[in-house]
Amino acid sequence: MRLDFTRYGNIVILTGAGVSAGSGLQTYRGPDGVWEKHNVEEYGHAQTMIERPEKTWQLFGGLRAKLRAAEPNAAHLALARLEARLRPDQKFLLVTQNVDGLHQRAGSRNVVELHGNLSLTRCSDDSCGLEPFLDEEAHDDHVPACPRCSSVLRPHIVLFGEPIPLDAAWAVKLALRDCDLFLAIGTSGVVSPAANFVRSAEYAGARTVYVNLEPMSPPNPAFKEVFLGKAEELLPELLA
Ligand code: OAD
């Protein structure tokens, strides 16, 4: 089965951790998921970053080396190839919940990182003015301080309880408004706001397709087509 992308003028793709599973990275939910091993309340919430930043760094800082070692897989590459071969009049937006940067490394260009990028560190004080910077350190044994204002530094990611960055939210909103093809790939569909994007796409009249290892639970009726399997196996064929 192959999707005919030439028929669509406004394509929006949403990806989740399942797209990077083929690169050896853990998903968040499921048997070996990040939240199965680390209590989400304890490690994943914005309040933890405020009250016990060492916990946030222990988990997310510890994942940095794994991200650096990972390579884009056939799913990332198929998405980059698709974008490269679209006509100039076709709009394409790749919205990812992933913080691993693998889409960009595969060659994708129009990417919105909804949940930030774990390779970057920023100041926890938004008024400080320090630009987010590339940081290979795990900081899992010592919470780092901002070189400008001495506040606590933090990973440049969106934690539970925090809003999506305004520029990312705005770009997605605009793309969904005119969307005629919406694909969600490798995401459990339980985390908002990404989980609601398909409803906006459906409202805009888009064809809505879900590609995932397993069915969404509970199913979201806004998806009209479902392809089950590994993204790294399905996408090279679906997107050929
Ligand atoms: P989840 O871990 O919730 O879901 C990953 C989905 O990928 C599951 O439904 C799996 O069945 C599926 N999957 C696993 N391997 C796959 C493969 N090889 N091919 C295709 N699908 C596969 O991850 P997300 O939906 O991305 O946020 O989670 C959303 C957000 O929740 C994350 O961005 C993260 C998390 O808390 C932050 O940490 C900020």
Residues whose N, C-alpha, C, O or C-beta is under 5 A from the ligand:
A	BS01	OAD	G16 A17 G18 V19 A21 G22 T27 Y28 R29 Q97 N98 H115 V158 L159 G186 T187 S188 G189 V191 N212 L213 E214 G229 K230 A231 E232
